[in-house]
Amino acid sequence: MSTISLRRAVRLASVIILATAAVCCVSQTRADELVLYSGRSKALVDPVVKMFTEATGIEVAIKYGKTAQLAVAIQEEGEHSPADVFWSQDAGALGALVSAGMLAEVDEQTLTLIPQAYRGDDGLWVATSGRARVLAYSSLRVSDDALPASVFDLTDPQYKGKVGWAPTNASFQSFVTAMRKTHGQDATRAWLNGMIANDAQVYPKNTAIIQGIAAGEVDYGLPNHYYLLRFKAQDEDFPVEQTAFSAQDIGNLVNVAGVGILKTSARQEAAQAFVAYLLSPQAQQFFVSETFEYPVVNEVAPSAGLIPSDTLQGEAPAVDLGSLEDLRGTLDLLTEVGLR
């Protein structure tokens, strides 16, 4: 068997194992429990779900996993999926389920709570919070004139061995999908290979990138904006800062976490209630105060440490988040270049 065929077989086996585990995990739940597949972490989701249960009396059974794997698992499970709701780390995974015809329309009353930019054009998903891709850097070892203008500049020799990234992270994978959509497959492949050749340091997640910069392992990193703010909340002198690339650079992608309801759900009313709750002032304030993400409703203001939403949108590239559904293509490309 060729190396590529073996990798595909391993990925397929992983999907089957994940899908089987999901079924086993939720098959013992009560009939009145809402089943949530979450690509967001337990530390984030559990408090909000408990708030929802306290407010509504609806119990929720949760299956956690990586966003891309859960999206693939739902498609593999098809009409037999036990999932009622899918809470995704990024819009691309929701777009994949939209393309597969697996999501139900969100109630019109819920859709009116948020701007058009934060929901699917077809009303099949809504954003729950926003986040920006940024360039993090050491405030002790990096001068302003050493900051790159574009994410594409990070393949230059001056950054060799100095950049940290997390290729298995869902947000990074969505960013790669946006790069493929905006700049094309060949340019994206060239950038990934250029980063590898430039000895970009691989980290398991964004938190580790920030820690690696502070520890002197690397000087730069490509995380989401809120990870550094969590460290700054504990220590305002934490020796890492972050910035945006030049305006409209793909490195400034602004993405969203979002949620959709499975068409096959037998608990549509409870699922709609859950989605609506995630847009409530209480839930939105949790995202702002506890995770430093951007709110998606006007009634809740971003944290003081964040770039204002209108300024952020001016820096961001023009990318239709609903079009970032080709997760399989991105995962295949990452496998091709040796990052999976």
C-alpha angles and dihedrals in degrees: 000000000000121000092249092049090049091051091050091050091051091049091049091049089050091052092049091049091048093048092047091049090050092053092047091047096054101029090086095053122110119263091245094053119105112232115219125190106202129195087178118089125268091239089062102035103043097065093048093047090051089051089052093049092049091050098045108018089235113136119218130207112203132206112193126201144124112305097237093047092049092049090052091045092053090052091048091049091049116171090355094062111127090210119114097176133022117206107195132199089220143018094245094071090051089050089054091056090046090054089049090053093238104125130085125220116271114236112273091232089059093046091057091061094074138044119265090251090066099053138057114269089237095050092243096123141015133208117246099190140351134233138179131222109234143175110249118197143173113270088203101050107026125074124203092252090058094060113110119237093216137026085238089065091068090083089067116112093246088070096047111142092354103096127083124203138167109221095179093054115108093225091053091048091051089050089053089050089053090050090051090049094047105034103021137248096282095051091047092049089049091051093049092048090045091053091049091049088048089058098247107189116241119225127183094233145353096268090059090052091057091046090048092055092049091048093052096247091122135002099216138033143183108225136136116274101251100061094074092045089059090057092045090053088061097038120015089195094056103144099238130089133180138212143173126256119239115308115288093010110148087235087072094062112158109208135172140222108231147176137224137181121234116239089222094058115123089199101063096147093052091044092053089049090053093051091048091050092056087062094048119113090248095055094039091051089052091056091049098044102035105031102022092230124145117266118234097208123075095227092071121062124215120254116279091247094060129093107255112265095243092051090047092054089052091056095045125093117248101258127154100227091201089061094062093088099118096098092145091057091051094047090049091051092049089050091048093056093043101254095120 
